Amino acid sequence: MLYRLTLTEILQMVKERKTNAKEVFFSLKKRIEEVEKYVNAYITVFDEEPEEKGLLNGIPIAIKDNICMKDKRTTCASRILENFIPPYDATVVERLKKSGASFIGKTNMDEFAMGSSCETSHFGPTKNPWNTNYIPGGSSGGSAAAVASGEAICALGSDTGGSIRQPAALCGVVGMKPTYGRVSRYGLVAFASSLDQIGPITRTVEDTALLLNIICGKDERDSTSADIPVPDFRKALNRDIRDVKIGVYEKGLEDCSKAVKENFKKAEDVFAGLGAELIPVDLPHLEYAVADYYIIAPAEASSNLARYDGVRYGFQQWRDDLMEMYRETRSSGFGNEVKRRILLGTYVLSSGYYDAYYLKAQKVRTLIKEDFDKAFDRVKAIILPTSPAEAFRLGERINDPLKMYLSDIFTIPANLAGLPAISVPMGLSEDCLPVGLQIVGRAFCEDEIISIAHAFERETCFYKKIPVFKEQI
Amino acid sequence: MISKDEIKKVASLSRILLKEEIEEFTEQLDTILDYMNKLNELNTEDIDPVFHIVEFGNVFRNDEIKASLALDEALKNAPQKEGAFFKVPRIIK
């Protein structure tokens, strides 16, 4: 069962000549054949057998379908890009190729990464491998579900308001959003450019460190990528966290589900047992984060998505009048959630409303960032739940956008403040649905949250718990 | 309170046609915008807005000619093309 192992374990076996990339590839393909019909984690699965080379020895990785791969269909889970074949690789894909990665497929997602449940995909929803009546989280739900179900060893996702961390939490895997600027966004289909960041989804913190080493770093094709040295993140593993000061955002727990509250308390005990010093921190403006985000993100999206006009690429509804062609193309090409956000974004940017909404939101963003700055004077990192509750049922919130948006309350702040944050599994609910612990760190201090996450993982070993498909019993 | 006419105007600016979904959208966007009024609880008069969350100053590069996408690659995904051009409906009548 090679498909069950971690990337680090597989690379060790390859070194000892106990397996190779082809065996891993075929193990994954077989697993996909068995369970993909229940999960729907992929939009495209590849057939090319891997070549063994480089650091990663050809081990296959799954890529979210909003990250461009040369000559491979990249759909963003939208009808409007259904047949788009990028003529170039995203920088992260180029870096993975240089490190010897091969690829197993492109994963399902909410259309244009707009959603928290993976239900807005043009290719149908992805389901949670722990219980297929439940959502896997979103928007990188396909990547998280693929890693959790054994359909991928590890994957890349993108995170604008929690799109890596929330599905990782709900699927019981590790997901990390690096500091804004750590990873090049070149070749990532833009949603909200001041918030978007690519990151890994893996089974263990060690695998996350390994992938971060490959994908981080300055790229001249993304002027917002940071020219700051990238450390070897694996050196942050196995560190003692005794006396490390960890902030706890206790207020966040008030409205959480029983499973999140109980497991979070246990997580605090684990850290206390490891000798960390837990210090309550207040982030007084966090309660404004959702309202703030759903002004800024749609505003940026409405501008970014203006490029889909049916002329240069993508779906086209030909009309003899140009304006009519734009309207018909966009109206048939985009799904409802994307349309809602374009309308919302256009509204908050429109003349007469700009100051009241967009400018106001950018000011509140300053207040949220200052809350973190103040807290980080006293602590190295802050822990809080990744999501206020375990996964909800498919269809439960799809017609109530505001309720859907509120499930991002704990993940959005790190995007607004540009900070790195990781989600690690912290236990299961009574119904066997995973919940996640989130650790937010200081800008460009990914190593610090990796140390804390790894210490927690070594102590709890939740990654050893894997979902069983009741459909297969 | 956002009206149906305002939604129609915004849809027209966004080059999106709304049909029967306009009722549902108006109601949903009204609820969302109402929630956003929460931000008005905060006095932000003396607060600077965020423009870049990570400040790096200007990013410069040398003005050098580098290889760009080949013409056939750039046209590869075009739904309609003619010769070296993207094809669009006649604009000048």
Chai-1 contact restraints between the chains, C-beta under 6 A:
chainA,res_idxA,chainB,res_idxB,connection_type,confidence,min_distance_angstrom,max_distance_angstrom,comment,restraint_id
A,F84,B,N77,contact,1.0,0.0,6.0,A-B,restraint_1
A,P87,B,E73,contact,1.0,0.0,6.0,A-B,restraint_2
A,P87,B,K76,contact,1.0,0.0,6.0,A-B,restraint_3
A,Y180,B,I53,contact,1.0,0.0,6.0,A-B,restraint_4
A,Y180,B,V54,contact,1.0,0.0,6.0,A-B,restraint_5
A,G181,B,V54,contact,1.0,0.0,6.0,A-B,restraint_6
A,S223,B,V59,contact,1.0,0.0,6.0,A-B,restraint_7
A,Y288,B,L39,contact,1.0,0.0,6.0,A-B,restraint_8
A,A291,B,Y35,contact,1.0,0.0,6.0,A-B,restraint_9
A,A291,B,M36,contact,1.0,0.0,6.0,A-B,restraint_10
A,A291,B,K38,contact,1.0,0.0,6.0,A-B,restraint_11
A,A291,B,L39,contact,1.0,0.0,6.0,A-B,restraint_12
A,V311,B,F86,contact,1.0,0.0,6.0,A-B,restraint_13
A,V311,B,V88,contact,1.0,0.0,6.0,A-B,restraint_14
A,R312,B,A78,contact,1.0,0.0,6.0,A-B,restraint_15
A,R312,B,F86,contact,1.0,0.0,6.0,A-B,restraint_16
A,Y313,B,N77,contact,1.0,0.0,6.0,A-B,restraint_17
A,Q316,B,P79,contact,1.0,0.0,6.0,A-B,restraint_18
A,D320,B,P89,contact,1.0,0.0,6.0,A-B,restraint_19
A,L322,B,V88,contact,1.0,0.0,6.0,A-B,restraint_20
A,L322,B,P89,contact,1.0,0.0,6.0,A-B,restraint_21
A,L322,B,I91,contact,1.0,0.0,6.0,A-B,restraint_22
A,M325,B,P89,contact,1.0,0.0,6.0,A-B,restraint_23
A,Y326,B,R15,contact,1.0,0.0,6.0,A-B,restraint_24
A,R327,B,R15,contact,1.0,0.0,6.0,A-B,restraint_25
A,R327,B,L17,contact,1.0,0.0,6.0,A-B,restraint_26
A,R330,B,R15,contact,1.0,0.0,6.0,A-B,restraint_27
A,R330,B,I16,contact,1.0,0.0,6.0,A-B,restraint_28
A,S331,B,I16,contact,1.0,0.0,6.0,A-B,restraint_29
A,S331,B,L17,contact,1.0,0.0,6.0,A-B,restraint_30
A,K339,B,I16,contact,1.0,0.0,6.0,A-B,restraint_31
A,I342,B,S14,contact,1.0,0.0,6.0,A-B,restraint_32
A,L343,B,V10,contact,1.0,0.0,6.0,A-B,restraint_33
A,T346,B,V10,contact,1.0,0.0,6.0,A-B,restraint_34
A,T346,B,L13,contact,1.0,0.0,6.0,A-B,restraint_35
A,T346,B,S14,contact,1.0,0.0,6.0,A-B,restraint_36
A,Y347,B,V10,contact,1.0,0.0,6.0,A-B,restraint_37
A,L359,B,P49,contact,1.0,0.0,6.0,A-B,restraint_38
A,K360,B,L39,contact,1.0,0.0,6.0,A-B,restraint_39
A,Q362,B,P49,contact,1.0,0.0,6.0,A-B,restraint_40
A,Q362,B,V50,contact,1.0,0.0,6.0,A-B,restraint_41
A,K363,B,T44,contact,1.0,0.0,6.0,A-B,restraint_42
A,K363,B,I47,contact,1.0,0.0,6.0,A-B,restraint_43
A,K363,B,P49,contact,1.0,0.0,6.0,A-B,restraint_44
A,V364,B,L39,contact,1.0,0.0,6.0,A-B,restraint_45
A,R365,B,V50,contact,1.0,0.0,6.0,A-B,restraint_46
A,T366,B,I47,contact,1.0,0.0,6.0,A-B,restraint_47
A,T366,B,D48,contact,1.0,0.0,6.0,A-B,restraint_48
A,T366,B,V50,contact,1.0,0.0,6.0,A-B,restraint_49
A,P401,B,Q28,contact,1.0,0.0,6.0,A-B,restraint_50
A,L402,B,T31,contact,1.0,0.0,6.0,A-B,restraint_51
A,L402,B,I32,contact,1.0,0.0,6.0,A-B,restraint_52
A,L402,B,Y35,contact,1.0,0.0,6.0,A-B,restraint_53
A,G418,B,I53,contact,1.0,0.0,6.0,A-B,restraint_54
A,G418,B,V54,contact,1.0,0.0,6.0,A-B,restraint_55
